[in-house]
């Protein structure tokens, strides 16, 4: 009966989002309440009756956002400073100059991978698409050949690498180590981006030749090329500060005594909150004050960038609430027992559930959060389950087969001036290549770690 309730809840969630066109935040909360009622949870918390439905939702949302809201706000400010200072443009120009025009599609993949670390997929895309248009015009190379590596790099980082919001939320749900997750994400992510980006982009670019769309190309060609850009190493170091600090913390966990002062200090500065705070404040100086920006300008940047994060925060918070209700209702324990007895790999299960929800809803965030909530109790019950690889597996599954129900599909279609069929052959195909390639690499890595 509990298994039927879970399946029904997922179906209802998908129908609310796809058919009823209900906001994902509202859909997740409604579904969470429905699961609580269906499993017999009390309406209100009592000393003997267990946790009430509303209290469970509050706890789940509060625990998720208490950590993630800080991380998301700081990461967004860091990304805004990189965008407004011209740091993203500097990274792109330098790598393209080093790679040369013949290998410009390789340069775009690495640019996207680096720039994508502190910014959302949509933000990174809007930042870098003018550069893609400029290169396509100058070289005469198909827009598809240059654009596919760009979106592949951004998508891989978005789905697999903390401190991106859904990946960070999954780290929290699985209780995984952030630094080790980042390390594994880079090991899996770079080869995945290479396969889906430059390799597939070069192949499909020969078959679909696109020039820069006239109207949007002219609009984005008005970028200010007279401003003085920050230095390449300054920008890259600023972007990588939080990653370096988190990795340092994980290394300290492995090699230092927990009672030592150095261990405590490294763990403190390597905590995602502290690491992103240090990096964000550093960016105010390295990309702001030291380059002549006034305090008022930096304040404006850091204020303006926060508004667009509200929607994604609410969806992730609601995903945490849904996860908590699954746990408090006893469904989590039941599914864990079922999966343990059937010997299904948690990695395959996490990837599969996330993939199914992604195909149905079009939302990578919703699918990753829901899958993590369902698989986390299983991971806790299965001895030796690698929690960091589970984060990556749910992230990989959440990227598969983006199609017409995904806003990203239409964004790529319009910017590249493609038909629906061409978008399916480029964007949808590369997302599926990312998902499957990452899963294979995760399973291989699971044999050694």
N, C-alpha and C positions, 0 to 999 in steps of 0.2 A: 504493500500500500504506500509506503514511504517513497519507494522508487517511482511509482506512478505519479505521486504528487510532484516530485522533482521534474519529471518529464513534462507533466502538465504545466508546471510553472514556467519552464523554458519556452514551451509552445505559446503560452499566453503572453509572455514577455515579447516574443518575436512578433506576434500578431498585433500587440499594442503599438509597437514601434513601426512595423512595416505597413499594416493594413489600416489601423485606426489613426496612424500618423501622430500618435501621442508623443509628447516630449520624453526622451529617454530617462530623464531624472524622475518624472512623474511615473513612468511605466515601471521603473525598478522599485519605487516605493510601494506602488499599488500591488505589484507581484509579491513583494516581501510580506505585506500584510496578509495577502491571500494564502501564502505558504504557512504563515503563523496560525491562521484560522483553521486551515485544512488539517494541520497536524495536532490541533487541540491545545496549542499554547494558550495560557491565560491572557486575558486582555490587559491585566495589570499585575505587576510584580507583588507577590506575597511571600511571607516567610516560608510557607510550606508548598506553595503552588508553582514555584519556579519563576523564571524571568518572563515578564509580560512582553507582549508584542511591541508596543511603542517604546518601552525601555530598551529592548533589544535593538530596535532601529536606531535609537539615539546613541547607544553605546557603539554600534558598528560604524555609524557615520562620524561620530566624534573621534573615535580611535584612528580612523583612516585619515580624516582631514587635519586632526591635531598635529600630525607629522607632515602630511603632504602639502598642506596649504602654505607652510613656511618654505618648503623646498621649491614649490611651483612659483611662488612669488619672487624668490631670490633668483631662480633660474631664468625667469622671464626678464627681470631687470638686467641680468648679465647679457642675455641675448639682445636686448634693446640697445645697450651700450655698444655692442659689437656692430650692430646694424648702422646706427646713427653716426658712429665715428668713421665708418668706411673700412672697418677691420675685415669684414667679410669680403669686400671687394679686393683688399690688399692680398689676402690669402689666395684668392682666385687668380689674380693677375700674376703673382709670383710663381705659383705652381704651373700655370699654363706656359709661362715663359721658359721654365725649366724643362717641361715635357716636350715643348715644340708643337707646331700645328698638326703634324701627322698623328701625334698621340694625345690630342686635346681631349678625347673622350675619356682617357685614363685620368687626366688631370681633373676633369669635372667630377669623377667619382670620388677622388681623394678630397677635393674641395668640399663636396657635400658631406662626406663622412666627418670631417673636422668641424665645419660650420654647423652641422646638424646637432652636435653634442649639447649645446646649451639652448637651442631654440626648437619650437614646434615645427612639424613637417611643413605646414602651410607658410609659416614665417620664413623658414629657410628657402622654400621654393620661390616666394615672392622676392626675397633678397637676391637670389642668384639667377633668376630667369632673364633679367636684362643682359647679363653677361653671356648667357647661352645665345640670345638673339644676336648680340654683337659679333660673337665668334662665327655663328652660322653665316652671317652676311659677309664677313671678311674672308672666310675660307671657301664658301660655297658648299660646305659639307651639309648633308641632310640634318635638319633640326632634330630628327629622331635619333640619329647616331650620337649627338651631343647631349640631348635631353634625357634619354633613357638612363645613362650612367648617373646623371644628376639626381633624378628621382629615386633611383635604386639606392644610392648612398644615403639620401635623406630618410628613405623608408626603413632601411636596415637599422639605422641609429634610433629612429622613432620607436620601432617595435622591440628592440633587444637591449638597448644600452641605457642604464640609469645614468643621469638623473631625470630621464624623461618620465612624465607623470604616471602612465599606466605601468611601466616597468618598475618604478619605485613603489607603487602601490602593491604590485605583485610580490616584490621583495618583502614588504611588510606582512602581507597575508601568509606567505610561506615561511616567514621568519628566517630568510636567507641572509647571507653576508653581502653587503653592498659592494665592497672592494673586489671580492672574488667573483661576484656576478659581473662586474665591469670587465675584469680580466678575461673571463670565459666569453663574454659578449664580443670582445675585440677579436679573440681567437676564432670564434665562429663567424662574426660579422664581416670581417674583411674579405675572406674568401667568398662568402655569400654575395657580397656587394660586387666583387670582381666578376663572378659568373653571371649575375643578373644585370650588371651594368655594362662595362666595356665589351665583354664577350657577346652577350645577347644583343646589346645595342648596335655593335658593329654588324652583326648578322641581319637584324631586322631593318637597320638603316639602309642597307643595300636594296631592300625590297619595298620599303616605304620611304620615298624621298619627299620631304616637306620643306618648304621655305618659310621664312618668318611671316606670320599673318600681318597684313598691312596695317590695320587700325591699331591693334594692341602693340605691334612692334614700334610704331611711331610714338605711341603714348609712353612706352617705357624707354625710348631712346633719349628722353629729355633729362637723363641723369646728369648730375653735376660732375663733370670730369676735371674741373679746375681745382677742387679742394685737395688739400694735402692729406694723403692717407697715412695712417699709423704704420709703424714698421712691421714686417712679417713676423719676426720672432717675438716681438712684444705682444702681438695679437694672438699668436698661437699659444704662447705661454699663459696669457690671461684666460683663454678658453680652457686650457688643460689643467689649470690650478686645482679645481675641485676634484678632477679625476686623479691627479697625482696624490692629493691629500687622502682620498678614500683608499687608494691602493696602498699607501704607506701604512694606514691604519690596519689593513688586513695582513700586511707583512709583519707588523708588530704583534698581531694576534698569534702568528705562527711561531715567532722566534724569540719573543721576550717574555720574561717572567711577569705575571699579571700584577704582582705586588710592587714592581719597580715604578719609579716616578716617570721614567721615559715612556714606559708602556702607557701609563695613564694620560700623559701629555699627547702622545701620538694618536691614541684612541679618541681623545677629545677633539683635536683639530681634524681628524679624519671622519668624524660623524658627519653624515650628509648635511645636516643643518649648519654646523660650524664651517664645514668645507665650502659650502655655497655662500655663506655669509662672508667669509674671508675673500673668496674670489670676486664677489659682487662689489664689496668695498674697494678691493684692489682695482677693479675695472673703472670705478669712478675716477681714480687717479691716473692709471696707465692709459686709458682711452678717453679720459675726460679732462680733468684739471691740468694734467701735465701737457696737454695739447691745446690749451687755451680756452676750453669750454668754461663758462661761468657756473657758479653754484646753482643759479636759477635754472640754467639750461639742463644740467644734470638732474635736478629735482623734477623738472617737467618730464624728462624722458622716463624717469623711474615711476612717476605717477601715471602717465598716459598708458603705459604698457600693461597695467594690471587689469583694466576693465575687461578685455577679451578673454581673460582666464576664468571668469566666473562660471561659464557653462561647463567647461571641462571639469572644473573642481566639483560642481554639483553632481555631475554624472558619476565621477569616481567615488564621491561620498556616498551616493545612493548604492553603488556597487558594493561598498563596504557594509552598508546596512543590510543588503540582501544576503551577503556572506554571513553576517552575524546571526540573522534569523535562521539560516540553514544549520548553523552550529547549535544554537540554543534550542531548536526544535527537535534535535536528535537525529536529523537526516544525515548530518555529516558523519556521525559515528556509524550509522547503518551503511552508508555508501562505502565507508572505509572498510568495514567488515566484508562487504560484498566483493570489493575490488581485491582485497587481500586474499580471499579464498579462491578467486578466479585467476589470480596471478597475472593480471593485466599490468603492463608496464605503466607506472604513473606518468612517465614522459610521453608515451603514445596517447594516453588518456587525456592529458592536459592539452596536447596539440590538437587532438581530434575534436574535443568539445569546443575549444576556442575557434577552430576552423568552421565547424557547423554554425556556430552563432554568428561568426563574421559573414559567412555567405548569406545568412538570412537577414541580418540587420544592417550590414554595411559599416558597422562601427567597430574599429579595432579596439577602442577603449572599453566599450561595453563587453565585447567578447572576451577580452583578456581578464577583466575584473570578474565576470561571471564564472569563467573556467577556473580561475585561481581559487575562488570561493568554494567550488565543488570539489576540486582536487586536493586542496590543502589538508583536509582531514585524512584523506587516503595516504598522502605523503607522510603524515605523522604516524600512521599505523604500519607503514611498510618499512622494515629495517633497511638501513643503508640507502634510502632514497636521497639523491643529490638535489638539495633544495635550490641551489643556484641554477642548475641545468633545467629544473622544472620552471623557473621563471622564464628562461630563454625559450623553452618549448611552448609555453602558453603564448609568449610574445610572437613566436614564429607562426603558430596556428592562427593568430589574430590578424595576420597580414594576407592570408590566402585569398585569391580569386575576387579581388575588388571589381565590382561591376556597377550596374546602373543605380543601385540603391546606396551607393557611396558618393558623398559630395566630392571626394578626391578624384573620382572618375571623371566627373564633369569639368572640374577645374583643369585637369590635364588635357582633356579634349579641346576645351576652348582656347587655352594658351598655345597649344600646338597646332590649332586649326585642323584637327582630324575629324573624320567621320566616326560614328559609333563602332563600326567594324574595325577601323584602324586603331581606335583606342583599346578595343578588346585584344588586338594582336600585339599591342605595345604595353600599355599600362597594366591591364589585367594579367597578361602573360608574365610580365616581369615580377609582379607581386606573388604570383603562384610559384615562380622559379625561386624567389627569395624564401618562401615558406618551406618548400620541399627540400631545397639545398641546406637550409639551416637545420631542419630536422635531422637529415642524414649526418651532418657534422656533429650535432648534439649527441646522437646515438653513438658515433665513433668516439667522441670525447668521453662519454659515459663509461666506456670500456677501460679508460686509463685513469680516471680521477675518482 
